[in-house]
Amino acid sequence: MYDLLVVGAGPYGLSIASHAAAAGLNLRVLGRPMASWRDHMPPGMFLKSEPWASNLTDPEGRWRLDTYCATRGMTARHAEPIPVTTFAAYGLWFASNAVPPVDERMVSRVAAHPAGFEAVTEDGEVLHARTVALAVGVMPFTQIPAPLRRLHPSLVSHSSHHSDLEQFRGRDVTVIGGGQAALETAALLAQQGTRVRVMARADRLQWNDVPPPWQRPWWQSARMPHSGLGCGWRNWFYAERPGLFRRLPESVRTRVAATALGPAGAWWVRDRVEPVVEVLLDREITAASAVPGGLRLDTVSLTGGPLTLETEHVIAATGFRATLDRLGLLSDELRDGLATTADGSPAAGRDLESSHPGLFLAGLLTASSFGPAMRFVHGATFTATALVRGVRRRLRGTPLSDTSPARVGWSAAEAPSRARC
C-alpha cells in the first residue's frame, strides 16, 4: 500500500513526486516521462514560455532548467526561446536526479477502494494507494471542432498528434486555429515545402511582443512587472497567486480560465508565418466531408459570404478542454461522484483535492479552480507544494470515508454542484 500514487510523469507529475519524496512519503510514479514533449511535438518547435518560467520544481530548487543547460554548455536566457527537445531532455534529467525511479507503464483505470484507491496498469497489475494525484497532462483533452470529429484520422488530426510533420511534405494542409500551436505548426510545414494555410475564427492574428529586458528601471518594473505568464499586474496575479485566484467567485474563475491569455503567436515565429503562409481570417467551419484526394471544408464568415475549399489534410490546433467526462481512466462510480465547476471540469479544493477524499488533481484539470497558470509549466511550483501539503494532511487526519466538502477545503457555502451522470 503506497501513501501516494502519482499518475503521470510530465512536469506536474515529476514535480509532485520530487516534493512527495522529500516529505518521506512512500510513493509510486507511473507514466512515460515528458511524453507530451517527446512524443507529441515535432522537431523544430520551441517553448513559448520564458526559460526562467519553465522550471520543474524540487523543494531545494537545485534542478532548474538553467542548471541543466549549464551542464550541457548551453544557456537559458530571458527572451531567448528554448527548443522543445532541450526541454524534454531537461525533464528526463530532472527525473533521474530529483524523483524516485519512474514506472513507465500507463495507468488504465483508477477506482475507489476501502483502503483508498486501486489502480490498474496497462498490463493488468493492480496497485493500491491511500491517495492518488492525477497529473495526466493535456493529451486526454484534445479539442477538435465538431464538424471535423467524424472524419478519418487520415484526413483530420490534432496538432498534438504529430511528433513528425515529414508525412505532409509536398502536400496541401489547412491548419485550424490562431494560437501558437497553429502558427508554429504552419511555419514548420511551410519550411519543409508543404502548401499550408491557416484558418482562424478571429478577424486578425494576435502576436506577443518581444518581452522587455529583465533589468530595467524600477518604475517600469513597478508598472509592468515580469511574471511567469508575461508582463503586467493581471498576469502577475494569475501566475504568482493561484491560492488567491481560487477565492474569486466561480463564475469569474471559469470565465478567466477560458479567456485569459487567449490565442497568440510568439514574436519570434511571426516572420516565419506572415511572408509564406496563407491566412484565412474570420472563418468558421460549418461542414466537412471527404472527397477524392482529401476533404472539402464549408466555411462561413460573420462579415462576408461563404467559402468552400478543398485540402488534403486538416490539422486542428484548437487546444484542449479538461472536462470531467474525458477522464476515462477513472471508474464510472468515482468519476460520476466528483463535484464539478461551471465549465464541467472537476472542482479542486484548497490543496487541489477533489471532492472525493484522497483524490488530488494537477495541471490543466485545475485551471478553473486555480487559474491560467495551471495551463503552463509555471503552475507546477504552486501545485507540487500545495498538493503534497494536502496529501500529508489527508494521510494523518481525515478518515477516507468522510466526503463532506468542508473536509476538502470548501466551506459549505462554496461547495460546488455535484456532477450529473
Contacts in CASP RR format, 6 or more apart in sequence:
PFRMAT RR
TARGET T0000
AUTHOR 0000-0000-0000
METHOD contacts of the structure
MODEL  1
MYDLLVVGAGPYGLSIASHAAAAGLNLRVLGRPMASWRDHMPPGMFLKSE
PWASNLTDPEGRWRLDTYCATRGMTARHAEPIPVTTFAAYGLWFASNAVP
PVDERMVSRVAAHPAGFEAVTEDGEVLHARTVALAVGVMPFTQIPAPLRR
LHPSLVSHSSHHSDLEQFRGRDVTVIGGGQAALETAALLAQQGTRVRVMA
RADRLQWNDVPPPWQRPWWQSARMPHSGLGCGWRNWFYAERPGLFRRLPE
SVRTRVAATALGPAGAWWVRDRVEPVVEVLLDREITAASAVPGGLRLDTV
SLTGGPLTLETEHVIAATGFRATLDRLGLLSDELRDGLATTADGSPAAGR
DLESSHPGLFLAGLLTASSFGPAMRFVHGATFTATALVRGVRRRLRGTPL
SDTSPARVGWSAAEAPSRARC
1 115 0 8 1.000
1 128 0 8 1.000
1 129 0 8 1.000
1 130 0 8 1.000
2 26 0 8 1.000
2 27 0 8 1.000
2 28 0 8 1.000
2 127 0 8 1.000
2 128 0 8 1.000
2 129 0 8 1.000
2 130 0 8 1.000
3 20 0 8 1.000
3 25 0 8 1.000
3 26 0 8 1.000
3 27 0 8 1.000
3 129 0 8 1.000
3 130 0 8 1.000
3 131 0 8 1.000
3 391 0 8 1.000
3 395 0 8 1.000
4 20 0 8 1.000
4 25 0 8 1.000
4 26 0 8 1.000
4 27 0 8 1.000
4 28 0 8 1.000
4 129 0 8 1.000
4 130 0 8 1.000
4 131 0 8 1.000
4 132 0 8 1.000
4 133 0 8 1.000
4 391 0 8 1.000
5 27 0 8 1.000
5 28 0 8 1.000
5 30 0 8 1.000
5 117 0 8 1.000
5 119 0 8 1.000
5 127 0 8 1.000
5 129 0 8 1.000
5 131 0 8 1.000
5 132 0 8 1.000
5 133 0 8 1.000
6 13 0 8 1.000
6 16 0 8 1.000
6 17 0 8 1.000
6 20 0 8 1.000
6 27 0 8 1.000
6 28 0 8 1.000
6 29 0 8 1.000
6 30 0 8 1.000
6 132 0 8 1.000
6 133 0 8 1.000
6 135 0 8 1.000
7 30 0 8 1.000
7 31 0 8 1.000
7 107 0 8 1.000
7 110 0 8 1.000
7 119 0 8 1.000
7 132 0 8 1.000
7 133 0 8 1.000
7 134 0 8 1.000
7 135 0 8 1.000
7 136 0 8 1.000
7 329 0 8 1.000
8 29 0 8 1.000
8 30 0 8 1.000
8 31 0 8 1.000
8 107 0 8 1.000
8 134 0 8 1.000
8 135 0 8 1.000
8 136 0 8 1.000
8 137 0 8 1.000
9 17 0 8 1.000
9 29 0 8 1.000
9 30 0 8 1.000
9 31 0 8 1.000
9 32 0 8 1.000
9 33 0 8 1.000
9 34 0 8 1.000
9 35 0 8 1.000
9 95 0 8 1.000
9 102 0 8 1.000
9 104 0 8 1.000
9 135 0 8 1.000
10 33 0 8 1.000
10 34 0 8 1.000
10 35 0 8 1.000
10 36 0 8 1.000
10 91 0 8 1.000
10 135 0 8 1.000
10 137 0 8 1.000
11 34 0 8 1.000
11 56 0 8 1.000
11 91 0 8 1.000
11 377 0 8 1.000
11 380 0 8 1.000
12 135 0 8 1.000
12 137 0 8 1.000
12 362 0 8 1.000
12 363 0 8 1.000
12 379 0 8 1.000
12 380 0 8 1.000
12 383 0 8 1.000
12 384 0 8 1.000
13 29 0 8 1.000
13 133 0 8 1.000
13 135 0 8 1.000
13 362 0 8 1.000
13 380 0 8 1.000
13 384 0 8 1.000
14 29 0 8 1.000
14 33 0 8 1.000
14 34 0 8 1.000
14 56 0 8 1.000
14 91 0 8 1.000
14 94 0 8 1.000
14 95 0 8 1.000
14 98 0 8 1.000
14 99 0 8 1.000
14 102 0 8 1.000
15 56 0 8 1.000
15 57 0 8 1.000
15 58 0 8 1.000
15 380 0 8 1.000
15 381 0 8 1.000
15 383 0 8 1.000
15 384 0 8 1.000
16 133 0 8 1.000
16 135 0 8 1.000
16 362 0 8 1.000
16 380 0 8 1.000
16 383 0 8 1.000
16 384 0 8 1.000
16 387 0 8 1.000
16 388 0 8 1.000
17 27 0 8 1.000
17 29 0 8 1.000
17 99 0 8 1.000
17 100 0 8 1.000
17 102 0 8 1.000
18 56 0 8 1.000
18 57 0 8 1.000
18 58 0 8 1.000
18 59 0 8 1.000
18 63 0 8 1.000
18 94 0 8 1.000
18 98 0 8 1.000
18 99 0 8 1.000
18 384 0 8 1.000
19 57 0 8 1.000
19 58 0 8 1.000
19 59 0 8 1.000
19 384 0 8 1.000
19 385 0 8 1.000
19 387 0 8 1.000
19 388 0 8 1.000
20 27 0 8 1.000
20 388 0 8 1.000
20 391 0 8 1.000
21 27 0 8 1.000
21 98 0 8 1.000
21 99 0 8 1.000
21 100 0 8 1.000
22 58 0 8 1.000
22 59 0 8 1.000
22 60 0 8 1.000
23 388 0 8 1.000
23 392 0 8 1.000
25 388 0 8 1.000
25 391 0 8 1.000
25 392 0 8 1.000
25 395 0 8 1.000
27 100 0 8 1.000
28 103 0 8 1.000
28 127 0 8 1.000
28 129 0 8 1.000
29 99 0 8 1.000
29 100 0 8 1.000
29 102 0 8 1.000
29 103 0 8 1.000
30 102 0 8 1.000
30 103 0 8 1.000
30 104 0 8 1.000
30 105 0 8 1.000
30 106 0 8 1.000
30 107 0 8 1.000
30 119 0 8 1.000
30 121 0 8 1.000
31 102 0 8 1.000
31 103 0 8 1.000
31 104 0 8 1.000
31 105 0 8 1.000
31 106 0 8 1.000
31 107 0 8 1.000
32 38 0 8 1.000
32 39 0 8 1.000
32 104 0 8 1.000
32 106 0 8 1.000
33 91 0 8 1.000
33 92 0 8 1.000
33 95 0 8 1.000
33 102 0 8 1.000
33 104 0 8 1.000
34 87 0 8 1.000
34 88 0 8 1.000
34 91 0 8 1.000
34 92 0 8 1.000
34 95 0 8 1.000
35 139 0 8 1.000
36 137 0 8 1.000
36 138 0 8 1.000
36 139 0 8 1.000
36 160 0 8 1.000
37 84 0 8 1.000
37 85 0 8 1.000
37 87 0 8 1.000
37 88 0 8 1.000
38 88 0 8 1.000
38 163 0 8 1.000
39 163 0 8 1.000
40 139 0 8 1.000
40 160 0 8 1.000
40 161 0 8 1.000
40 162 0 8 1.000
40 163 0 8 1.000
41 84 0 8 1.000
41 160 0 8 1.000
41 162 0 8 1.000
41 163 0 8 1.000
42 162 0 8 1.000
42 163 0 8 1.000
42 164 0 8 1.000
42 165 0 8 1.000
42 185 0 8 1.000
42 188 0 8 1.000
43 84 0 8 1.000
43 85 0 8 1.000
43 164 0 8 1.000
44 83 0 8 1.000
44 84 0 8 1.000
44 85 0 8 1.000
44 188 0 8 1.000
45 83 0 8 1.000
45 84 0 8 1.000
45 184 0 8 1.000
45 188 0 8 1.000
46 81 0 8 1.000
46 82 0 8 1.000
46 83 0 8 1.000
46 84 0 8 1.000
46 184 0 8 1.000
46 266 0 8 1.000
46 268 0 8 1.000
47 54 0 8 1.000
47 81 0 8 1.000
47 82 0 8 1.000
47 83 0 8 1.000
47 84 0 8 1.000
47 87 0 8 1.000
48 81 0 8 1.000
48 180 0 8 1.000
48 208 0 8 1.000
48 265 0 8 1.000
48 266 0 8 1.000
49 228 0 8 1.000
49 376 0 8 1.000
49 377 0 8 1.000
49 378 0 8 1.000
50 78 0 8 1.000
50 79 0 8 1.000
50 211 0 8 1.000
50 228 0 8 1.000
50 230 0 8 1.000
51 65 0 8 1.000
51 66 0 8 1.000
51 69 0 8 1.000
51 76 0 8 1.000
51 77 0 8 1.000
51 78 0 8 1.000
51 80 0 8 1.000
51 82 0 8 1.000
52 65 0 8 1.000
52 66 0 8 1.000
52 76 0 8 1.000
52 78 0 8 1.000
52 228 0 8 1.000
53 227 0 8 1.000
53 228 0 8 1.000
53 229 0 8 1.000
53 239 0 8 1.000
53 376 0 8 1.000
53 377 0 8 1.000
53 378 0 8 1.000
54 65 0 8 1.000
54 82 0 8 1.000
54 87 0 8 1.000
54 377 0 8 1.000
54 378 0 8 1.000
55 61 0 8 1.000
55 64 0 8 1.000
55 65 0 8 1.000
55 377 0 8 1.000
55 381 0 8 1.000
56 63 0 8 1.000
56 65 0 8 1.000
56 90 0 8 1.000
56 91 0 8 1.000
56 94 0 8 1.000
56 98 0 8 1.000
56 377 0 8 1.000
56 380 0 8 1.000
57 380 0 8 1.000
57 381 0 8 1.000
57 384 0 8 1.000
57 385 0 8 1.000
58 94 0 8 1.000
58 98 0 8 1.000
62 97 0 8 1.000
62 98 0 8 1.000
63 93 0 8 1.000
63 94 0 8 1.000
63 97 0 8 1.000
63 98 0 8 1.000
65 76 0 8 1.000
65 82 0 8 1.000
65 87 0 8 1.000
65 90 0 8 1.000
66 75 0 8 1.000
66 76 0 8 1.000
68 89 0 8 1.000
68 90 0 8 1.000
68 91 0 8 1.000
68 93 0 8 1.000
68 94 0 8 1.000
69 75 0 8 1.000
69 76 0 8 1.000
69 82 0 8 1.000
69 86 0 8 1.000
69 90 0 8 1.000
71 93 0 8 1.000
74 86 0 8 1.000
76 82 0 8 1.000
78 211 0 8 1.000
78 213 0 8 1.000
78 214 0 8 1.000
79 210 0 8 1.000
79 211 0 8 1.000
79 213 0 8 1.000
79 214 0 8 1.000
81 266 0 8 1.000
81 268 0 8 1.000
95 102 0 8 1.000
103 121 0 8 1.000
105 121 0 8 1.000
105 122 0 8 1.000
105 123 0 8 1.000
105 125 0 8 1.000
106 121 0 8 1.000
106 122 0 8 1.000
107 119 0 8 1.000
107 120 0 8 1.000
107 121 0 8 1.000
107 122 0 8 1.000
107 329 0 8 1.000
108 120 0 8 1.000
108 121 0 8 1.000
108 122 0 8 1.000
108 124 0 8 1.000
108 329 0 8 1.000
109 119 0 8 1.000
109 120 0 8 1.000
109 329 0 8 1.000
109 330 0 8 1.000
109 331 0 8 1.000
110 117 0 8 1.000
110 118 0 8 1.000
110 119 0 8 1.000
110 120 0 8 1.000
110 132 0 8 1.000
110 134 0 8 1.000
110 329 0 8 1.000
110 330 0 8 1.000
110 331 0 8 1.000
110 334 0 8 1.000
111 117 0 8 1.000
111 118 0 8 1.000
111 119 0 8 1.000
111 330 0 8 1.000
111 331 0 8 1.000
111 333 0 8 1.000
111 334 0 8 1.000
112 118 0 8 1.000
112 331 0 8 1.000
112 333 0 8 1.000
112 334 0 8 1.000
112 356 0 8 1.000
113 128 0 8 1.000
115 128 0 8 1.000
115 130 0 8 1.000
115 400 0 8 1.000
116 128 0 8 1.000
116 129 0 8 1.000
116 130 0 8 1.000
116 131 0 8 1.000
116 358 0 8 1.000
116 400 0 8 1.000
117 128 0 8 1.000
117 129 0 8 1.000
117 130 0 8 1.000
117 131 0 8 1.000
117 132 0 8 1.000
117 358 0 8 1.000
117 359 0 8 1.000
118 126 0 8 1.000
118 127 0 8 1.000
118 128 0 8 1.000
119 126 0 8 1.000
119 127 0 8 1.000
119 128 0 8 1.000
119 129 0 8 1.000
119 132 0 8 1.000
120 126 0 8 1.000
120 127 0 8 1.000
121 127 0 8 1.000
130 358 0 8 1.000
130 394 0 8 1.000
130 395 0 8 1.000
130 400 0 8 1.000
131 358 0 8 1.000
131 359 0 8 1.000
131 360 0 8 1.000
131 391 0 8 1.000
131 394 0 8 1.000
131 395 0 8 1.000
132 358 0 8 1.000
132 359 0 8 1.000
132 360 0 8 1.000
133 360 0 8 1.000
133 361 0 8 1.000
133 362 0 8 1.000
133 387 0 8 1.000
133 391 0 8 1.000
134 327 0 8 1.000
134 359 0 8 1.000
134 360 0 8 1.000
134 361 0 8 1.000
134 362 0 8 1.000
134 365 0 8 1.000
135 362 0 8 1.000
135 363 0 8 1.000
136 327 0 8 1.000
136 329 0 8 1.000
136 365 0 8 1.000
137 363 0 8 1.000
137 364 0 8 1.000
138 160 0 8 1.000
138 320 0 8 1.000
138 322 0 8 1.000
138 364 0 8 1.000
139 160 0 8 1.000
140 322 0 8 1.000
140 326 0 8 1.000
140 327 0 8 1.000
140 328 0 8 1.000
140 329 0 8 1.000
141 320 0 8 1.000
141 321 0 8 1.000
141 322 0 8 1.000
141 323 0 8 1.000
141 326 0 8 1.000
141 364 0 8 1.000
142 158 0 8 1.000
142 160 0 8 1.000
142 161 0 8 1.000
142 319 0 8 1.000
142 320 0 8 1.000
143 158 0 8 1.000
143 316 0 8 1.000
143 318 0 8 1.000
143 319 0 8 1.000
143 320 0 8 1.000
143 321 0 8 1.000
144 156 0 8 1.000
144 158 0 8 1.000
144 316 0 8 1.000
144 318 0 8 1.000
145 176 0 8 1.000
145 285 0 8 1.000
145 316 0 8 1.000
145 318 0 8 1.000
147 285 0 8 1.000
147 286 0 8 1.000
147 287 0 8 1.000
147 288 0 8 1.000
148 156 0 8 1.000
148 176 0 8 1.000
148 285 0 8 1.000
148 288 0 8 1.000
148 314 0 8 1.000
148 316 0 8 1.000
149 156 0 8 1.000
151 288 0 8 1.000
151 289 0 8 1.000
151 290 0 8 1.000
151 295 0 8 1.000
151 314 0 8 1.000
152 290 0 8 1.000
153 161 0 8 1.000
154 313 0 8 1.000
155 290 0 8 1.000
155 294 0 8 1.000
155 295 0 8 1.000
155 313 0 8 1.000
155 314 0 8 1.000
156 288 0 8 1.000
156 295 0 8 1.000
156 313 0 8 1.000
156 314 0 8 1.000
156 316 0 8 1.000
157 313 0 8 1.000
157 314 0 8 1.000
157 315 0 8 1.000
157 316 0 8 1.000
158 315 0 8 1.000
158 316 0 8 1.000
158 317 0 8 1.000
158 318 0 8 1.000
158 319 0 8 1.000
159 175 0 8 1.000
159 181 0 8 1.000
159 182 0 8 1.000
159 185 0 8 1.000
159 315 0 8 1.000
159 316 0 8 1.000
159 317 0 8 1.000
159 318 0 8 1.000
159 319 0 8 1.000
160 181 0 8 1.000
162 185 0 8 1.000
162 315 0 8 1.000
165 185 0 8 1.000
165 188 0 8 1.000
165 189 0 8 1.000
165 192 0 8 1.000
165 194 0 8 1.000
166 192 0 8 1.000
168 189 0 8 1.000
168 192 0 8 1.000
168 194 0 8 1.000
168 313 0 8 1.000
169 192 0 8 1.000
169 193 0 8 1.000
169 194 0 8 1.000
170 193 0 8 1.000
170 194 0 8 1.000
170 195 0 8 1.000
171 194 0 8 1.000
171 195 0 8 1.000
171 312 0 8 1.000
171 313 0 8 1.000
172 194 0 8 1.000
172 195 0 8 1.000
172 196 0 8 1.000
172 311 0 8 1.000
172 312 0 8 1.000
172 313 0 8 1.000
173 189 0 8 1.000
173 194 0 8 1.000
173 195 0 8 1.000
173 196 0 8 1.000
173 197 0 8 1.000
173 311 0 8 1.000
173 312 0 8 1.000
173 313 0 8 1.000
173 314 0 8 1.000
173 315 0 8 1.000
174 196 0 8 1.000
174 197 0 8 1.000
174 198 0 8 1.000
174 199 0 8 1.000
174 297 0 8 1.000
174 309 0 8 1.000
174 311 0 8 1.000
174 313 0 8 1.000
174 314 0 8 1.000
174 315 0 8 1.000
175 182 0 8 1.000
175 185 0 8 1.000
175 186 0 8 1.000
175 189 0 8 1.000
175 196 0 8 1.000
175 197 0 8 1.000
175 198 0 8 1.000
175 199 0 8 1.000
175 314 0 8 1.000
175 315 0 8 1.000
175 317 0 8 1.000
176 182 0 8 1.000
176 198 0 8 1.000
176 199 0 8 1.000
176 200 0 8 1.000
176 285 0 8 1.000
176 314 0 8 1.000
176 315 0 8 1.000
176 316 0 8 1.000
176 317 0 8 1.000
176 318 0 8 1.000
177 198 0 8 1.000
177 199 0 8 1.000
177 200 0 8 1.000
177 201 0 8 1.000
177 263 0 8 1.000
177 316 0 8 1.000
177 317 0 8 1.000
177 318 0 8 1.000
178 198 0 8 1.000
178 200 0 8 1.000
178 202 0 8 1.000
178 205 0 8 1.000
178 206 0 8 1.000
178 263 0 8 1.000
178 264 0 8 1.000
178 265 0 8 1.000
178 317 0 8 1.000
179 200 0 8 1.000
179 206 0 8 1.000
179 262 0 8 1.000
179 263 0 8 1.000
179 264 0 8 1.000
179 265 0 8 1.000
179 317 0 8 1.000
180 263 0 8 1.000
180 264 0 8 1.000
180 265 0 8 1.000
180 266 0 8 1.000
180 269 0 8 1.000
181 317 0 8 1.000
181 319 0 8 1.000
182 198 0 8 1.000
182 200 0 8 1.000
182 263 0 8 1.000
182 315 0 8 1.000
182 317 0 8 1.000
182 318 0 8 1.000
183 198 0 8 1.000
183 205 0 8 1.000
183 265 0 8 1.000
183 269 0 8 1.000
183 273 0 8 1.000
184 265 0 8 1.000
184 266 0 8 1.000
184 269 0 8 1.000
185 315 0 8 1.000
185 317 0 8 1.000
186 196 0 8 1.000
186 197 0 8 1.000
186 198 0 8 1.000
186 273 0 8 1.000
186 277 0 8 1.000
187 269 0 8 1.000
187 272 0 8 1.000
187 273 0 8 1.000
187 276 0 8 1.000
187 277 0 8 1.000
189 196 0 8 1.000
190 196 0 8 1.000
190 272 0 8 1.000
190 273 0 8 1.000
190 276 0 8 1.000
190 277 0 8 1.000
191 272 0 8 1.000
196 277 0 8 1.000
196 278 0 8 1.000
197 277 0 8 1.000
197 278 0 8 1.000
197 279 0 8 1.000
197 280 0 8 1.000
197 311 0 8 1.000
198 205 0 8 1.000
198 273 0 8 1.000
198 277 0 8 1.000
198 278 0 8 1.000
198 279 0 8 1.000
198 280 0 8 1.000
199 280 0 8 1.000
199 283 0 8 1.000
199 285 0 8 1.000
199 297 0 8 1.000
199 299 0 8 1.000
200 263 0 8 1.000
200 279 0 8 1.000
200 280 0 8 1.000
200 281 0 8 1.000
200 283 0 8 1.000
201 282 0 8 1.000
201 283 0 8 1.000
201 284 0 8 1.000
202 263 0 8 1.000
202 281 0 8 1.000
202 282 0 8 1.000
203 281 0 8 1.000
203 282 0 8 1.000
203 303 0 8 1.000
204 281 0 8 1.000
205 264 0 8 1.000
205 265 0 8 1.000
205 279 0 8 1.000
205 281 0 8 1.000
206 262 0 8 1.000
206 263 0 8 1.000
206 264 0 8 1.000
206 265 0 8 1.000
207 264 0 8 1.000
207 265 0 8 1.000
207 266 0 8 1.000
207 267 0 8 1.000
207 270 0 8 1.000
208 264 0 8 1.000
208 265 0 8 1.000
208 266 0 8 1.000
208 267 0 8 1.000
209 267 0 8 1.000
210 267 0 8 1.000
211 226 0 8 1.000
211 230 0 8 1.000
211 231 0 8 1.000
212 220 0 8 1.000
212 224 0 8 1.000
212 226 0 8 1.000
212 231 0 8 1.000
214 226 0 8 1.000
224 231 0 8 1.000
224 232 0 8 1.000
224 233 0 8 1.000
225 231 0 8 1.000
225 232 0 8 1.000
225 233 0 8 1.000
225 236 0 8 1.000
226 236 0 8 1.000
227 235 0 8 1.000
227 236 0 8 1.000
227 238 0 8 1.000
227 239 0 8 1.000
227 240 0 8 1.000
228 235 0 8 1.000
228 239 0 8 1.000
228 240 0 8 1.000
228 373 0 8 1.000
228 376 0 8 1.000
228 378 0 8 1.000
229 235 0 8 1.000
229 236 0 8 1.000
229 238 0 8 1.000
229 239 0 8 1.000
229 261 0 8 1.000
229 372 0 8 1.000
229 373 0 8 1.000
229 376 0 8 1.000
229 378 0 8 1.000
230 239 0 8 1.000
234 260 0 8 1.000
235 261 0 8 1.000
237 244 0 8 1.000
237 245 0 8 1.000
238 245 0 8 1.000
238 256 0 8 1.000
238 260 0 8 1.000
238 261 0 8 1.000
238 371 0 8 1.000
238 372 0 8 1.000
238 373 0 8 1.000
239 372 0 8 1.000
239 373 0 8 1.000
239 378 0 8 1.000
239 379 0 8 1.000
242 370 0 8 1.000
242 371 0 8 1.000
242 373 0 8 1.000
242 374 0 8 1.000
242 379 0 8 1.000
242 382 0 8 1.000
243 350 0 8 1.000
243 370 0 8 1.000
243 382 0 8 1.000
243 386 0 8 1.000
245 253 0 8 1.000
245 256 0 8 1.000
245 370 0 8 1.000
245 371 0 8 1.000
246 253 0 8 1.000
246 348 0 8 1.000
246 349 0 8 1.000
246 350 0 8 1.000
246 369 0 8 1.000
246 370 0 8 1.000
246 371 0 8 1.000
248 256 0 8 1.000
250 341 0 8 1.000
250 342 0 8 1.000
250 414 0 8 1.000
250 416 0 8 1.000
251 342 0 8 1.000
253 341 0 8 1.000
253 368 0 8 1.000
253 369 0 8 1.000
253 371 0 8 1.000
254 341 0 8 1.000
254 342 0 8 1.000
254 343 0 8 1.000
254 368 0 8 1.000
256 371 0 8 1.000
256 372 0 8 1.000
257 343 0 8 1.000
257 367 0 8 1.000
257 368 0 8 1.000
257 371 0 8 1.000
257 372 0 8 1.000
258 343 0 8 1.000
260 371 0 8 1.000
260 372 0 8 1.000
261 372 0 8 1.000
261 375 0 8 1.000
273 279 0 8 1.000
280 299 0 8 1.000
280 307 0 8 1.000
282 301 0 8 1.000
282 302 0 8 1.000
282 303 0 8 1.000
282 304 0 8 1.000
283 299 0 8 1.000
283 300 0 8 1.000
283 301 0 8 1.000
283 307 0 8 1.000
284 299 0 8 1.000
284 300 0 8 1.000
284 301 0 8 1.000
284 302 0 8 1.000
285 297 0 8 1.000
285 298 0 8 1.000
285 299 0 8 1.000
286 298 0 8 1.000
286 299 0 8 1.000
286 300 0 8 1.000
286 306 0 8 1.000
287 297 0 8 1.000
287 298 0 8 1.000
288 295 0 8 1.000
288 296 0 8 1.000
288 297 0 8 1.000
288 298 0 8 1.000
288 314 0 8 1.000
289 295 0 8 1.000
289 296 0 8 1.000
290 296 0 8 1.000
291 310 0 8 1.000
293 312 0 8 1.000
294 310 0 8 1.000
294 311 0 8 1.000
294 312 0 8 1.000
294 313 0 8 1.000
295 310 0 8 1.000
295 311 0 8 1.000
295 312 0 8 1.000
295 313 0 8 1.000
295 314 0 8 1.000
296 308 0 8 1.000
296 309 0 8 1.000
296 310 0 8 1.000
297 308 0 8 1.000
297 309 0 8 1.000
297 310 0 8 1.000
297 311 0 8 1.000
297 314 0 8 1.000
298 306 0 8 1.000
298 308 0 8 1.000
299 306 0 8 1.000
299 307 0 8 1.000
299 308 0 8 1.000
299 309 0 8 1.000
300 306 0 8 1.000
300 307 0 8 1.000
301 307 0 8 1.000
320 364 0 8 1.000
322 345 0 8 1.000
322 364 0 8 1.000
322 365 0 8 1.000
322 367 0 8 1.000
323 343 0 8 1.000
323 344 0 8 1.000
323 345 0 8 1.000
324 335 0 8 1.000
324 338 0 8 1.000
324 340 0 8 1.000
324 344 0 8 1.000
324 345 0 8 1.000
324 346 0 8 1.000
324 419 0 8 1.000
325 335 0 8 1.000
325 344 0 8 1.000
327 335 0 8 1.000
327 346 0 8 1.000
327 365 0 8 1.000
328 335 0 8 1.000
330 338 0 8 1.000
334 356 0 8 1.000
334 359 0 8 1.000
335 419 0 8 1.000
336 419 0 8 1.000
336 421 0 8 1.000
337 355 0 8 1.000
337 356 0 8 1.000
337 418 0 8 1.000
337 419 0 8 1.000
338 346 0 8 1.000
338 347 0 8 1.000
338 354 0 8 1.000
338 355 0 8 1.000
338 356 0 8 1.000
338 359 0 8 1.000
338 419 0 8 1.000
339 346 0 8 1.000
339 347 0 8 1.000
339 354 0 8 1.000
339 355 0 8 1.000
339 405 0 8 1.000
339 415 0 8 1.000
339 416 0 8 1.000
339 417 0 8 1.000
339 418 0 8 1.000
339 419 0 8 1.000
340 346 0 8 1.000
340 347 0 8 1.000
340 416 0 8 1.000
340 417 0 8 1.000
340 418 0 8 1.000
340 419 0 8 1.000
341 347 0 8 1.000
341 368 0 8 1.000
341 369 0 8 1.000
341 416 0 8 1.000
342 368 0 8 1.000
343 368 0 8 1.000
344 368 0 8 1.000
344 419 0 8 1.000
345 365 0 8 1.000
345 366 0 8 1.000
345 367 0 8 1.000
345 368 0 8 1.000
345 369 0 8 1.000
346 354 0 8 1.000
346 355 0 8 1.000
346 361 0 8 1.000
346 365 0 8 1.000
346 419 0 8 1.000
347 354 0 8 1.000
347 355 0 8 1.000
347 368 0 8 1.000
347 369 0 8 1.000
347 416 0 8 1.000
348 354 0 8 1.000
348 361 0 8 1.000
348 365 0 8 1.000
348 366 0 8 1.000
348 369 0 8 1.000
348 370 0 8 1.000
349 369 0 8 1.000
349 408 0 8 1.000
349 409 0 8 1.000
349 410 0 8 1.000
350 386 0 8 1.000
350 408 0 8 1.000
350 409 0 8 1.000
350 410 0 8 1.000
351 360 0 8 1.000
351 386 0 8 1.000
351 387 0 8 1.000
351 389 0 8 1.000
351 390 0 8 1.000
351 391 0 8 1.000
351 393 0 8 1.000
351 408 0 8 1.000
351 409 0 8 1.000
352 360 0 8 1.000
352 361 0 8 1.000
352 362 0 8 1.000
352 366 0 8 1.000
352 369 0 8 1.000
352 370 0 8 1.000
352 383 0 8 1.000
352 386 0 8 1.000
352 387 0 8 1.000
352 390 0 8 1.000
353 359 0 8 1.000
353 360 0 8 1.000
353 361 0 8 1.000
353 390 0 8 1.000
353 394 0 8 1.000
353 408 0 8 1.000
353 409 0 8 1.000
354 360 0 8 1.000
354 361 0 8 1.000
354 408 0 8 1.000
355 403 0 8 1.000
355 405 0 8 1.000
355 408 0 8 1.000
355 416 0 8 1.000
356 403 0 8 1.000
357 394 0 8 1.000
357 398 0 8 1.000
357 400 0 8 1.000
357 401 0 8 1.000
357 402 0 8 1.000
357 403 0 8 1.000
357 407 0 8 1.000
357 408 0 8 1.000
358 391 0 8 1.000
358 394 0 8 1.000
358 400 0 8 1.000
360 387 0 8 1.000
360 390 0 8 1.000
360 391 0 8 1.000
362 374 0 8 1.000
362 380 0 8 1.000
362 383 0 8 1.000
362 387 0 8 1.000
363 374 0 8 1.000
363 375 0 8 1.000
363 379 0 8 1.000
363 380 0 8 1.000
363 383 0 8 1.000
364 374 0 8 1.000
364 375 0 8 1.000
365 374 0 8 1.000
366 374 0 8 1.000
366 383 0 8 1.000
367 374 0 8 1.000
367 375 0 8 1.000
370 382 0 8 1.000
370 383 0 8 1.000
373 379 0 8 1.000
373 382 0 8 1.000
374 383 0 8 1.000
394 400 0 8 1.000
398 407 0 8 1.000
405 411 0 8 1.000
405 412 0 8 1.000
405 414 0 8 1.000
405 415 0 8 1.000
405 416 0 8 1.000
406 412 0 8 1.000
406 415 0 8 1.000
410 416 0 8 1.000
END
